Amino acid sequence: MKLTPALLFAVAGLPLFAAEDLSKPIEALRAVKKEGDGNEAAGKAWQQIVKADAQSLPEVLKGMNGANPLAENWLRAAVGVIADDALKAKKMPVDSLVAFLKDTANSPGARVVAFDLIHRADAKLAEDLTPTLLNDVSSDLRRHPVAKLIEAGDAAMEKKDKEAAIVAYQKGLGGARDEDQIKTLAKKLRDLGQTVDLPSHFGFLMSWKMIAPFSNADRSGFDTVYPPENGLKFDASYEGKGKDAKWVDFTSKDEYGKIDFNKPFGMEKSVVGYAATDFLSTEDRAAEIRIGCKNGWKVWLNGELLFARDEYHRGAKLDQYKLPCQLKKGKNTILVKCCQNEQTEQWTVEWEFQLRVCDATGTAIVAAK
């Protein structure tokens, strides 16, 4: 009798779909797309994967690397089923999951799932791992150690140990990348008399050259190519809407980096403005330009259009849009076009944006001097 792989697994008492046999069903899940494309094959593949042994969990998690959101959901659900069975049988492959977590080449989402599985299987081990995640490449994995440092600072305050509280809060702020935790830590430190420089922490660009107002009549300005898009001449003036458009220097005093066109140019409507600044990079490197804006906008880096959004007054928030880019060593010129529409309601008066330069974790990139 010929011993096939399937028979060998059966003789050994192992499930048919061990980790090394999952490549094809995992690829079937990764191939699923929107509007049902690949769903039938994915459904069959999912049924295969959830029968796999717990030792297969790292392999299934690895399938999440680079997967589209729909495929990632399929794989995450499969991980959940396998993990539930492993927990009941007390066979969670904790060591393999720790190795997966520590490998930062794996996707942030998959590593977060791995940490959650470790926590479910061995809460003490997860707590021991927590401090090592404070400066992790995943901002999601930083949340737990930051929360622990907030708790430590609060505990120190209850003991009236102000110095220990300051140390814990400052360490937490150094690792925090999410706005809610940063706000909490900034307030606690300021209440203790400490200076907190939020613009530097976030990496907001605060000083710009700005020019306005160009016309946005009938919202046509978004697609109109005004002179700043063809070259930056800061000593030039141009025919604008009702008056000449000239460049002015502007430095924001807002700790969340808001660059408000209304301040130098007044409460204009149906207009277009531009803001330009240089960012000096110490090296050639990948980066993200992150912008929050409730107006129509475009962003260029070194003359290349990165992204554009022709919407008005839908709300703005920190890191609303993340624009991957490549900085070159030395001077990098950033140009923002910001359009204001014709609406006159009080909630439409904002004509502003906030912009920062950071890495993929949200850590500010410090400009060269």
Secondary structure, DSSP 8 states (H G I E B T S, - for coil): ----HHHHHHHHT--SS-GGG-HHHHHHHHT--GGGTTHHHHHHHHHHHTTS-GGGHHHHHHTTTT--HHHHHHHHHHHHHHHHHHHHHT---HHHHHHHHH-TTS-HHHHHHHHHHHHHH-HHHHHHHGGGGTT-S-HHHHHHHHHHHHHHHHHHHHTT-HHHHHHHHHHHHHH--SHHHHHHHHHHHHHTT----HHHHHTB--EEEEEEEEE-GGG-TTT---GGGG---TT-EEE-SSSEEEEEEEE---TT--EETHHHH-S--SEEEEEEEEEEESSSEEEEEEEEESSEEEEEETTEEEEEE---SS---TTSEEEEEEE-SEEEEEEEEEEE-S--SGGG---EEEEEEE-TTS-B-----
